[in-house]
Amino acid sequence: MSVLLRLLTLAPDGADRWRGPGAGPQGKRSFGGLFAAQSLAAACATVDSGKLPTNLHQQFLRGGEAGDDSDYQVERVYDGRTAASRRVQTRQHDRLLNIATVSFSAPLPGPEHGTRQSMPPHPDTLDRTGPPGPAPSLPLDELDIRVQDGHDGGEFVRRLWWRTTVGLPDDPLIHTLVAVYVTDLYGVDPILQMHGFSMADRTHRSGTTDSSIWFHQPLRADHWNLLESRSPAAARGRGVMSASLVRADGVIAATLVQEGIIADR
């Protein structure tokens, strides 16, 4: 089993309880994308497979220890004929770290839109840059990440292409979990980039406080996907990043919004 799949595989630990492995290294702060992906995995384990996740909202309350396992407690908030809702609490050593809410729905017929008519240059034309900064908790040898930063009408735009370099099973949920995991990588960095700074520079207190993802269409994590992100506003030491997760064929697979701290040190 690859490191990536191992990190996204939870072990049952009682009634509606699961334990997720830590990524390490010991002594470092946990990666929020791992908490989000494991929270979603725990929620999905309690819902009929005919209902797919439509959105995930994660509130990051405290930092965690990257080298420690995490405990997930799922509350079955609602189960209807076509919809369901779950609330997930994440703890390490009985210390509450995160709260997530996840909504599910059976597919329903209706009008659809959400395809880009044009796409930026294919990632094969870009250098393999890796992430926008240090990422000691991620298995970077199992990910191909290519970042292209630029400006559009004076607005900072980050285009982060990514795919896995290891084989993945066909289970659509695995690909969704990987997407949730990867797209949290330096997610709120565009907020600082609007002012000529970056999270990697450590010039400001920075970190994600809230993260929301709305899932529209399936994707394959072992194919190229584009996360295109911008920051529309920042004030009072916090800012917002909004992004589209787009498949290489132009189909918008998900919409993301994150709030982050960007306070002066």
C-alpha positions as CSV (number, residue, x, y, z in Angstrom):
1,M,0.0,0.0,0.0
2,S,1.3,3.5,-0.9
3,V,1.9,6.0,1.9
4,L,-0.9,8.1,0.5
5,L,-3.5,5.3,0.7
6,R,-2.3,4.3,4.1
7,L,-2.9,7.9,5.4
8,L,-6.5,7.8,4.0
9,T,-7.4,4.4,5.5
10,L,-9.1,4.6,8.9
11,A,-9.4,1.8,11.4
12,P,-12.7,1.2,13.2
13,D,-12.4,2.1,16.9
14,G,-15.9,1.6,18.4
15,A,-19.4,2.7,17.5
16,D,-19.1,5.4,14.8
17,R,-15.5,6.0,15.9
18,W,-12.4,5.7,13.7
19,R,-8.7,6.2,14.1
20,G,-6.6,7.8,11.4
21,P,-2.8,7.5,11.2
22,G,-0.5,10.4,11.7
23,A,1.8,11.5,8.8
24,G,4.7,12.7,10.8
25,P,7.3,13.9,11.3
26,Q,7.2,14.0,15.1
27,G,7.3,17.4,16.5
28,K,5.8,19.2,13.5
29,R,2.3,20.6,13.2
30,S,-0.3,18.4,11.5
31,F,-1.3,19.1,7.9
32,G,-4.9,20.3,7.8
33,G,-5.6,18.5,4.5
34,L,-5.1,15.2,6.3
35,F,-7.7,16.1,9.0
36,A,-10.2,17.1,6.3
37,A,-9.7,14.0,4.2
38,Q,-9.9,11.7,7.2
39,S,-13.0,13.5,8.6
40,L,-14.7,13.0,5.2
41,A,-13.6,9.3,5.2
42,A,-15.1,8.8,8.7
43,A,-18.4,10.5,7.7
44,C,-18.7,8.5,4.5
45,A,-18.2,5.2,6.4
46,T,-21.6,5.8,8.1
47,V,-23.6,6.7,5.0
48,D,-25.2,4.5,2.4
49,S,-23.0,4.3,-0.7
50,G,-25.9,5.5,-2.8
51,K,-25.6,9.0,-1.2
52,L,-22.5,10.9,-2.3
53,P,-20.9,13.8,-0.4
54,T,-22.0,17.2,-1.7
55,N,-20.1,19.4,0.7
56,L,-17.6,19.4,3.5
57,H,-17.1,22.3,6.0
58,Q,-14.1,22.0,8.3
59,Q,-13.4,24.3,11.3
60,F,-9.8,24.2,12.5
61,L,-9.8,25.0,16.2
62,R,-6.3,23.9,17.3
63,G,-3.2,22.6,15.8
64,G,-2.3,19.0,16.1
65,E,0.8,16.8,16.4
66,A,1.8,15.5,12.9
67,G,3.3,12.3,14.3
68,D,0.2,11.2,16.3
69,D,-2.9,9.3,15.3
70,S,-6.2,11.1,15.4
71,D,-9.6,9.9,16.7
72,Y,-12.8,10.7,14.8
73,Q,-16.2,10.6,16.3
74,V,-19.2,10.7,13.9
75,E,-22.6,12.0,14.9
76,R,-25.5,10.9,12.6
77,V,-27.3,14.2,12.4
78,Y,-29.8,13.3,9.7
79,D,-30.8,10.4,7.4
80,G,-33.5,11.0,4.8
81,R,-34.6,9.3,1.7
82,T,-32.2,11.2,-0.6
83,A,-30.1,13.2,1.8
84,A,-28.0,12.8,4.9
85,S,-25.9,14.9,7.3
86,R,-22.9,14.0,9.5
87,R,-20.9,15.9,12.1
88,V,-17.4,14.8,12.8
89,Q,-15.1,15.7,15.8
90,T,-11.4,15.2,15.6
91,R,-9.3,14.6,18.7
92,Q,-5.8,13.8,19.7
93,H,-5.3,12.6,23.3
94,D,-8.9,13.7,24.1
95,R,-8.1,17.2,22.9
96,L,-10.7,18.6,20.4
97,L,-8.9,19.9,17.3
98,N,-11.4,20.1,14.5
99,I,-15.2,20.0,13.8
100,A,-16.5,19.0,10.3
101,T,-20.0,18.9,8.9
102,V,-20.6,16.8,5.7
103,S,-23.8,16.7,3.6
104,F,-24.7,13.8,1.3
105,S,-27.3,13.4,-1.4
106,A,-28.4,10.7,-3.9
107,P,-27.9,11.9,-7.5
108,L,-31.0,13.7,-8.8
109,P,-31.9,14.7,-12.3
110,G,-31.6,18.5,-13.2
111,P,-29.9,21.1,-15.3
112,E,-26.1,21.1,-15.3
113,H,-23.3,23.5,-16.2
114,G,-19.7,24.0,-15.2
115,T,-17.2,23.4,-18.0
116,R,-14.4,25.8,-18.9
117,Q,-14.3,26.8,-22.5
118,S,-10.6,27.4,-22.4
119,M,-7.8,26.1,-20.1
120,P,-4.3,27.4,-19.3
121,P,-1.3,25.6,-20.8
122,H,-1.1,21.9,-20.1
123,P,1.1,21.0,-17.1
124,D,3.4,18.9,-19.3
125,T,4.7,22.3,-20.5
126,L,5.6,23.3,-16.9
127,D,8.4,22.5,-14.6
128,R,7.8,20.0,-11.8
129,T,8.0,22.6,-9.0
130,G,6.6,20.7,-6.1
131,P,4.5,22.5,-3.5
132,P,4.7,26.3,-2.9
133,G,6.7,25.7,0.3
134,P,8.0,23.1,2.7
135,A,5.6,20.2,3.2
136,P,7.3,17.6,5.5
137,S,4.1,15.7,6.2
138,L,3.2,14.9,2.5
139,P,4.5,11.9,0.6
140,L,5.9,14.1,-2.2
141,D,7.4,11.2,-4.1
142,E,3.8,10.1,-4.7
143,L,2.6,13.4,-6.0
144,D,3.4,15.4,-9.1
145,I,2.8,19.1,-8.3
146,R,3.4,22.0,-10.8
147,V,2.7,25.6,-9.6
148,Q,2.4,28.6,-11.9
149,D,1.7,31.9,-10.2
150,G,0.6,35.0,-12.1
151,H,-1.6,38.0,-12.2
152,D,-4.9,38.6,-14.0
153,G,-6.0,42.3,-14.1
154,G,-3.8,43.1,-11.1
155,E,-5.2,40.1,-9.2
156,F,-2.9,37.3,-8.0
157,V,-3.8,33.9,-9.4
158,R,-2.3,30.6,-8.5
159,R,-2.6,27.7,-10.8
160,L,-1.6,24.5,-9.1
161,W,-1.7,21.4,-11.2
162,W,-1.5,18.0,-9.4
163,R,-1.8,14.3,-9.8
164,T,-0.7,11.2,-8.0
165,T,2.2,9.2,-9.3
166,V,1.1,5.9,-7.7
167,G,-1.7,3.6,-8.7
168,L,-5.1,4.1,-7.1
169,P,-8.1,1.8,-6.9
170,D,-11.1,2.8,-9.0
171,D,-13.3,3.6,-6.0
172,P,-14.5,7.2,-6.6
173,L,-14.3,8.0,-2.9
174,I,-10.6,7.4,-2.8
175,H,-10.1,10.0,-5.5
176,T,-12.3,12.5,-3.7
177,L,-10.3,12.0,-0.5
178,V,-7.0,12.5,-2.3
179,A,-8.4,15.7,-3.8
180,V,-9.5,17.0,-0.4
181,Y,-6.0,16.2,1.0
182,V,-4.0,17.8,-1.8
183,T,-6.0,21.0,-2.3
184,D,-5.4,22.2,1.3
185,L,-1.7,22.6,0.4
186,Y,-0.8,26.2,1.2
187,G,-4.5,26.9,0.5
188,V,-4.6,30.4,2.0
189,D,-1.3,31.5,0.6
190,P,-2.9,33.6,-2.2
191,I,-4.2,35.9,0.5
192,L,-0.7,36.9,1.4
193,Q,0.5,36.8,-2.2
194,M,-1.9,39.6,-2.9
195,H,0.4,41.8,-0.7
196,G,3.7,40.4,-1.9
197,F,4.2,37.9,0.9
198,S,3.9,34.2,1.3
199,M,3.3,31.6,4.0
200,A,6.7,30.1,3.3
201,D,8.4,33.4,4.2
202,R,6.8,33.3,7.7
203,T,6.5,37.1,7.7
204,H,3.0,36.8,9.2
205,R,1.0,34.6,11.4
206,S,-0.8,32.4,8.9
207,G,-2.9,29.3,8.8
208,T,-6.3,28.0,7.7
209,T,-9.2,28.5,10.2
210,D,-12.1,27.3,8.0
211,S,-12.3,25.3,4.9
212,S,-15.3,24.5,2.7
213,I,-15.6,22.3,-0.4
214,W,-18.6,21.7,-2.6
215,F,-18.3,18.6,-4.8
216,H,-19.9,18.9,-8.3
217,Q,-18.4,16.2,-10.5
218,P,-16.2,13.1,-10.0
219,L,-12.5,13.3,-10.8
220,R,-9.5,10.9,-11.0
221,A,-6.6,11.9,-8.7
222,D,-4.2,10.0,-10.9
223,H,-5.0,12.3,-13.8
224,W,-4.1,15.9,-14.1
225,N,-6.3,18.4,-12.1
226,L,-6.0,22.1,-11.7
227,L,-6.6,24.1,-8.6
228,E,-7.0,27.8,-9.6
229,S,-7.2,30.1,-6.6
230,R,-7.5,33.8,-5.8
231,S,-8.2,36.0,-2.8
232,P,-11.2,38.4,-3.1
233,A,-10.8,40.1,0.3
234,A,-8.8,40.4,3.5
235,A,-9.4,42.5,6.7
236,R,-9.0,42.3,10.5
237,G,-6.1,39.9,10.3
238,R,-8.1,37.3,8.2
239,G,-8.6,36.7,4.5
240,V,-10.5,34.5,2.1
241,M,-9.3,32.3,-0.7
242,S,-11.7,31.0,-3.4
243,A,-10.8,28.4,-5.9
244,S,-12.1,26.1,-8.6
245,L,-10.9,22.5,-8.9
246,V,-10.9,21.7,-12.6
247,R,-10.3,18.5,-14.4
248,A,-7.9,18.6,-17.4
249,D,-11.0,18.3,-19.7
250,G,-12.3,21.6,-18.3
251,V,-15.0,20.2,-16.1
252,I,-15.3,21.9,-12.8
253,A,-15.1,19.1,-10.2
254,A,-15.4,21.2,-7.0
255,T,-15.5,24.7,-5.6
256,L,-13.4,25.7,-2.6
257,V,-13.5,28.6,-0.1
258,Q,-11.0,28.9,2.8
259,E,-10.6,31.5,5.5
260,G,-7.2,32.0,7.0
261,I,-5.3,34.1,9.6
262,I,-2.9,36.5,8.0
263,A,-2.0,38.6,11.0
264,D,1.1,40.7,11.6
265,R,3.7,39.1,13.9
